[in-house]
């Protein structure tokens, strides 16, 4: 974990493989550590352009990555929109 960076935790429910599972995301700077159902772990990176890419861990679908982006980045920043 990087020092000098704010760390925030986000807990929410998402649909994964047609089941509702808990999702914990810890954000440290541009890094998102994802833990789904205490079983599926992945690391996502926020790019300079604002997109989110998976860099390691269990493979997540694009729709799950987009949902995590919406829950963690857009809702927190107040940039959620209909498009």
Secondary structure per residue as TSV (DSSP state, phi and psi in degrees):
chain	resnum	aa	ss	phi	psi
A	1	X	-	360.0	135.6
A	2	X	-	-75.9	142.0
A	3	X	T	-89.1	154.1
A	4	X	T	81.7	0.2
A	5	X	S	-107.3	142.6
A	6	X	-	-72.4	137.3
A	7	X	E	-113.9	130.9
A	8	X	E	-128.7	146.0
A	9	X	E	-113.2	141.3
A	10	X	E	-133.1	127.8
A	11	X	E	-122.5	126.9
A	12	X	E	-154.7	175.5
A	13	X	E	-107.9	139.1
A	14	X	E	-136.2	159.1
A	15	X	E	-88.9	123.2
A	16	X	E	-139.4	123.2
A	17	X	T	53.6	43.7
A	18	X	T	62.7	24.3
A	19	X	E	-131.2	150.1
A	20	X	E	-88.3	120.1
A	21	X	E	-126.7	152.4
A	22	X	E	-75.7	146.3
A	23	X	E	-133.9	123.8
A	24	X	E	-111.5	126.3
A	25	X	E	-123.6	126.0
A	26	X	E	-108.6	121.4
A	27	X	E	-104.1	127.9
A	28	X	E	-131.3	103.3
A	29	X	T	63.6	-122.9
A	30	X	T	-97.0	9.7
A	31	X	E	-105.5	134.2
A	32	X	E	-118.9	115.5
A	33	X	E	-93.5	118.6
A	34	X	E	-110.3	133.4
A	35	X	E	-133.1	114.3
A	36	X	E	-106.4	122.9
A	37	X	T	56.5	32.6
A	38	X	T	52.0	26.3
A	39	X	T	-140.1	-36.7
A	40	X	E	-107.0	120.0
A	41	X	E	-121.7	139.2
A	42	X	E	-152.1	159.7
A	43	X	E	-119.8	128.2
A	44	X	E	-113.7	152.7
A	45	X	E	-124.8	133.2
A	46	X	E	-87.9	122.8
A	47	X	-	-81.7	170.1
A	48	X	T	-62.1	-26.4
A	49	X	T	-84.0	-4.5
A	50	X	S	93.3	-0.5
A	51	X	-	-82.8	167.4
A	52	X	E	-121.2	129.6
A	53	X	E	-126.3	144.1
A	54	X	E	-81.1	133.5
A	55	X	E	-112.4	-19.4
A	56	X	E	-167.2	172.3
A	57	X	E	94.7	-168.3
A	58	X	S	-62.8	138.4
A	59	X	-	-68.2	128.5
A	60	X	-	-109.2	145.5
A	61	X	-	-71.4	159.3
A	62	X	H	-60.5	-35.5
A	63	X	H	-67.9	-36.8
A	64	X	H	-67.4	-43.0
A	65	X	H	-61.0	-43.4
A	66	X	H	-64.0	-38.8
A	67	X	H	-64.4	-43.3
A	68	X	H	-62.1	-43.4
A	69	X	H	-57.0	-45.9
A	70	X	I	-62.6	-45.8
A	71	X	I	-69.1	-39.8
A	72	X	I	-93.5	-41.0
A	73	X	I	-97.2	-55.6
A	74	X	I	-69.5	-41.1
A	75	X	H	-67.6	-39.6
A	76	X	H	-67.4	-40.9
A	77	X	H	-82.5	-8.7
A	78	X	T	72.4	25.3
A	79	X	-	-104.9	13.3
A	80	X	-	-63.9	133.2
A	81	X	-	-141.6	175.5
A	82	X	-	-82.9	-8.6
A	83	X	-	-109.7	360.0
